[in-house]
Amino acid sequence: MVLEIAAFNISSALKAAASGADRIELCENIGEGGTTPSYGSLQLARRKISIPVFPMIRPRGGDFIYSDEEFAVMKSDINVCKLLGFEGIVFGILNNNGTIDIKRTSILVEMAYPMEVTIHRAFDRTADPFLALEDIINCGCQRILTSGHVPNADDGKKLIKQLIDKADDRIIIMPGSGVRSNNILQLAEYTGALEMHSSAKKIIPSDSKFKHAGMNEILSAVSVDEDEVRKMKAIVAASKMNEVSM
C-alpha cells in the first residue's frame, strides 16, 4: 500500500518525507483546498525531497471551471513541473454541467507526459461518478483521488469500493479525506485500495513572542503531524508483513 501525504507548504513536505511518506502531493493555501505551489517551493522540494512529489496544478480556489487565461496558467505551471523533473501532477477540470472537461484534460495529460496525472477531488463534484471514471480513464490519467462523493472517505467507502471494482485495474482509485491511523487499515481492507491519501494535518502555534492587540489575529499554521504519518506507515508496513506471512 502506498501512503501519499498532502503537504500545504514546503515545511510540511519535508516533514512528511522524513516521516516515511511514499509520495507527496504538494500544494499551498489550505483554506482554499489547495492551489499551485510557488516556484520557490517547487525548486526547494525538488532539491531536498527524494521521494516522488506531485505538485497540484490549480490556479485558484473555488470551482473547477476555468477561463482561457486560467487554463493558460495551468499549462505554464505544468511545463515548469516537467522541467524541474517532478514525477507527477495533480489537477481537475470540469464543465459547468458536472462532467469532466475531456478536451482540456486530454491536452494537459499529453503536455504532462511522462509525468503521471492524478485527478483530484474535483472528481467528487461530478454529476455521475461512473461516467466521470470512464472519461478520466479515456483521457489517459493514472489515478483518481476521491472521498466517495461525500466530504469524508469513511462515509464514502461504499462508492469507493464500487469505483475500484468498476475500474478493474485500468486506473488507481485512491481514497482520501479523513484518512488517519485509526481508520486507514479498515478503509483499505473494505475498499481494496492499494494507495491511500492523508493530510495528517495538525495546527501549530506561532513562534512570535509579540502579538499586536489591535489586530486580533490567530497566527497559527497548518503542518504535518509527523507522529501520525509514522503511525500510518507502521500500520501499512505491518499489513504487508501479515500478507507475506500468509
Secondary structure, 3 states (H helix, E strand, C coil): CEEEEEECCHHHHHHHHHCCCCEEEECECHHHCCECCCHHHHHHHHHHCCCCEEEECCCCCCCCCCCHHHHHHHHHHHHHHHHHCCCEEEECCECCCCCECHHHHHHHHHHHCCCEEEECHHHHHCCCHHHHHHHHHHCCCCEEEECCCCCCCCCCHHHHHHHHHHHCCCCEEEEECCCCCCCHHHHHHHHCCCEEEECCEEEECCCCCCCCCCCCCCCCEEEECHHHHHHHHHHHHHHHHHHHHC
